[in-house]
Amino acid sequence: EDQVTQSPEALRLQEGESSSLNCSYTVSGLRGLFWYRQDPGKGPEFLFTLYSAGEEKEKERLKATLTKKESFLHITAPKPEDSATYLCAPLLSGGSYIPTFGRGTSLIVHP
Amino acid sequence: DVKVTQSSRYLVKRTGEKVFLECVQDMDHENMFWYRQDPGLGLRLIYFSYDVKMKEKGDIPEGYSVSREKKERFSLILESASTNQTSMYLCASRYGGITQPQHFGDGTRLSIL
């Protein structure tokens, strides 16, 4: 059973159509959570770190929020250049202090 | 900006060969990581290293080994390549603190024939 679940697996939006991506985790004891963006043929690119429930971070059209059991990546008025796979990676307590990656949400924004 | 460089973007090898994947980072980061990424499976951790000459097994170490003789360089070794090791391999580095983000290279797409 996956510890980290991202939904939806794939999302198609029209340019300007706002939406949210979800990242939920089943293990308690969150030490932090990372969001990354990955373009085809490239490595993941760091976007945000969230450390505690209630925290929010923003960058251009992206806003990440965090609760005890899930995180959301809100995309406001997306543009085609926002098309990418978005990965979340919670840092869960116990173990080796290495983030556990979700399988990602593939976002396509049509012009 | 942190730069993590993987020596090859694409690599084709034959089954049974010993394969070396190289990764170099230029920011004096203590921690380095090797992942493989497969469609539908996401990123899976193979090995990681907290410092020079230190190594720890990740979730899927079987068939792989690593070497870290210098702080900036972390090598992944496929001892005897098999077709099920065909994958995208990603290297990452991280400054010491556990809540610091990882910085990734652009990957090596490895095909084993």
Interface residues (C-beta under 8 A of the other chain):
Chain A: R31 G32 F34 Y36 G41 K42 G43 P44 E45 F46 T49 Y51 L87 L91 S96 Y97 I98 P99 F101 G102 R103 G104
Chain B: V4 F33 G40 L41 G42 L43 L45 F48 E56 G58 L90 A92 I98 T99 P101 Q102 H103 F104 G105 D106 G107
